[in-house]
Amino acid sequence: TKKVKTIVSHFRRSTLANSKLENCQKQFGIDQPKKLILDVTTRWNSTFHMLQRFVELENPLRSVIGLLDARLPQLSVDEWLLIKELCEVLTHFEEATKSVSRENYISASLVIVLQRGLLNVCEKLKLSGFLDRTSEVIKCLENGLKTRVGNVEFSNTLAICTFLDPRFKTFASKHQDAVETIKKLVTNLVTEMVTKKNEK
């Protein structure tokens, strides 16, 4: 993304370059021209938004960059393809981020579901025939989900929350023994609560 960031930074700084990009967008039939987005280090999805907008404006960008005197880096066919593939991969993680953001507060029942869903997505993406560099990114994302989040299905607290959430129940769990353990645990907890109530 270094080349992309260099190009985007130039258009964000240069009034002339930005004006030419807007005019070129109109020539390509874009009635409401859009600006390029520069990512910020504190938000991972800002990089996704930067790449997504860059791809969206590919044709106007190609035309304008060729007309500018600035020494901007040129992207090869494979580099454009890489950016498009990265957008396809990251869009799934963006959707997961949006799902969490839509909640009034982060629900513990979402943790297992989101991790399992994203791991399944990674498994499918690895079979998509992407470029080697894209495949490396997918593996990094998959490893991050496993090492940073951990084996959350065996967390009693999170598993109980998922099990009791009518939206999910047990569908997100990969390990049947984890499901059975939680069923027994919930049953025992309910039994204990009922017993204590009857003893009063």
C-alpha positions in Angstrom: 0.0 0.0 0.0 3.0 2.3 0.1 2.6 3.4 -3.6 -1.1 3.9 -3.1 -0.5 6.1 0.0 2.0 8.1 -1.9 -0.4 8.8 -4.8 -3.3 9.5 -2.4 -1.2 11.9 -0.3 -0.2 13.9 -3.4 -3.9 14.3 -4.5 -4.8 15.3 -1.0 -2.1 18.0 -0.9 -2.4 19.3 -4.5 -5.4 21.4 -5.4 -4.5 21.2 -9.1 -4.3 17.4 -9.1 -7.5 17.0 -7.1 -9.3 19.4 -9.5 -8.1 17.4 -12.5 -9.3 14.2 -10.8 -12.8 15.7 -10.2 -13.1 16.9 -13.8 -11.9 13.5 -15.1 -14.5 11.7 -13.0 -17.2 13.9 -14.6 -15.9 12.9 -18.0 -16.3 9.2 -16.9 -19.9 9.9 -16.0 -19.5 10.3 -12.3 -22.0 13.1 -11.5 -20.8 13.6 -7.9 -17.0 13.3 -7.9 -15.4 11.6 -4.9 -12.2 12.4 -3.1 -9.5 9.9 -2.4 -9.2 8.7 1.2 -6.0 8.7 3.2 -5.7 6.0 5.8 -4.8 6.6 9.5 -2.7 4.4 11.6 -5.2 4.2 14.5 -8.0 2.6 12.4 -7.3 -0.5 10.5 -10.4 -0.2 8.3 -9.3 3.2 7.1 -6.7 1.4 4.9 -9.5 -0.7 3.5 -11.5 2.4 2.7 -8.4 4.0 1.1 -7.9 1.0 -1.2 -11.6 0.6 -1.9 -11.9 4.2 -3.1 -8.6 3.9 -5.0 -10.1 1.0 -7.0 -13.4 2.7 -7.4 -11.6 5.6 -9.1 -9.2 3.5 -11.1 -10.0 4.8 -14.6 -10.0 8.5 -13.7 -6.8 8.0 -11.7 -5.0 6.3 -14.5 -6.0 9.1 -16.9 -5.0 11.9 -14.6 -1.7 10.5 -13.3 -0.5 10.3 -16.9 -1.2 14.0 -17.3 0.5 15.2 -14.2 4.1 16.5 -14.0 4.5 15.0 -10.6 6.8 12.0 -10.2 4.1 9.6 -8.9 4.7 5.9 -8.7 3.2 3.8 -11.5 1.2 0.7 -10.6 1.7 -2.4 -12.7 -1.2 -4.7 -13.8 -0.4 -7.1 -11.0 -0.3 -4.3 -8.4 -3.8 -3.2 -9.4 -5.0 -6.8 -9.2 -3.4 -7.1 -5.8 -5.3 -4.1 -4.5 -8.5 -5.4 -5.9 -8.0 -8.8 -4.3 -7.1 -7.2 -0.9 -10.4 -5.2 -1.1 -12.2 -8.5 -1.7 -10.5 -10.1 1.3 -10.9 -7.1 3.7 -14.5 -6.5 2.9 -15.4 -9.5 5.1 -13.5 -8.1 8.1 -15.1 -4.7 7.4 -18.6 -6.3 7.6 -17.6 -7.9 11.0 -16.5 -4.5 12.2 -19.8 -3.0 11.2 -21.7 -5.7 12.9 -20.0 -4.9 16.2 -20.4 -1.1 15.7 -24.1 -1.5 15.1 -24.6 -2.9 18.6 -25.3 -0.4 21.4 -22.6 -2.3 23.3 -20.4 -5.2 22.4 -22.3 -8.4 23.1 -20.2 -11.3 24.4 -22.4 -13.6 22.4 -20.9 -12.1 19.2 -17.3 -13.1 19.9 -17.4 -16.8 19.0 -19.8 -16.2 16.1 -17.6 -13.5 14.5 -14.4 -15.5 15.0 -15.9 -18.7 13.6 -17.4 -16.8 10.7 -14.2 -15.0 9.8 -12.1 -18.3 10.1 -14.6 -20.0 7.7 -14.2 -17.0 5.3 -10.4 -17.4 5.4 -10.7 -21.1 4.6 -12.8 -20.3 1.5 -10.6 -17.4 0.4 -7.5 -19.6 0.5 -9.1 -21.7 -2.3 -9.8 -18.7 -4.5 -6.6 -18.7 -6.5 -5.4 -15.3 -5.4 -2.0 -13.9 -6.0 0.7 -15.2 -3.6 0.9 -11.9 -1.8 -2.9 -11.9 -1.2 -2.7 -15.4 0.0 0.0 -14.4 2.5 -2.3 -11.6 3.8 -5.1 -14.2 4.2 -2.8 -16.5 6.2 -1.7 -13.6 8.5 -5.4 -12.6 9.1 -6.2 -16.3 9.9 -3.2 -16.6 12.3 -4.2 -13.4 14.0 -7.7 -14.6 14.6 -6.4 -17.8 16.2 -3.5 -16.4 18.2 -4.9 -13.0 19.3 -8.5 -14.0 19.9 -7.6 -17.6 21.0 -9.8 -20.7 21.3 -12.8 -18.7 22.5 -15.2 -21.6 22.0 -13.8 -23.2 25.2 -14.4 -20.0 27.2 -17.4 -20.9 29.5 -18.5 -17.3 29.8 -18.5 -16.6 26.1 -19.9 -20.0 25.2 -22.8 -19.6 27.6 -23.6 -16.1 26.2 -23.7 -17.5 22.7 -25.7 -20.5 23.7 -28.3 -18.4 25.4 -28.6 -15.9 22.6 -31.6 -16.9 20.5 -29.9 -15.6 17.4 -27.0 -18.1 17.5 -27.6 -21.0 19.9 -24.9 -23.6 19.0 -24.5 -23.1 15.2 -21.2 -21.2 15.5 -19.4 -23.9 17.5 -17.0 -26.1 15.6 -16.3 -28.5 18.4 -19.2 -30.8 19.5 -17.6 -31.6 22.8 -17.6 -27.8 23.6 -21.3 -27.7 22.8 -22.1 -30.6 25.0 -20.0 -29.1 27.8 -21.9 -25.9 27.7 -25.3 -27.7 27.5 -24.4 -29.5 30.7 -23.1 -26.4 32.4 -26.2 -24.4 31.6 -28.4 -27.2 32.8 -26.5 -27.5 36.1 -26.6 -23.7 36.6 -30.4 -23.6 36.0 -30.9 -26.6 38.3 -28.8 -24.9 41.0 -30.8 -21.7 40.7 -34.1 -23.6 40.9 -32.9 -25.6 43.9 -31.8 -22.5 45.8 -35.1 -20.8 45.1 -37.1 -23.7 46.4 -35.0 -23.9 49.5 -36.0 -20.4 50.5 
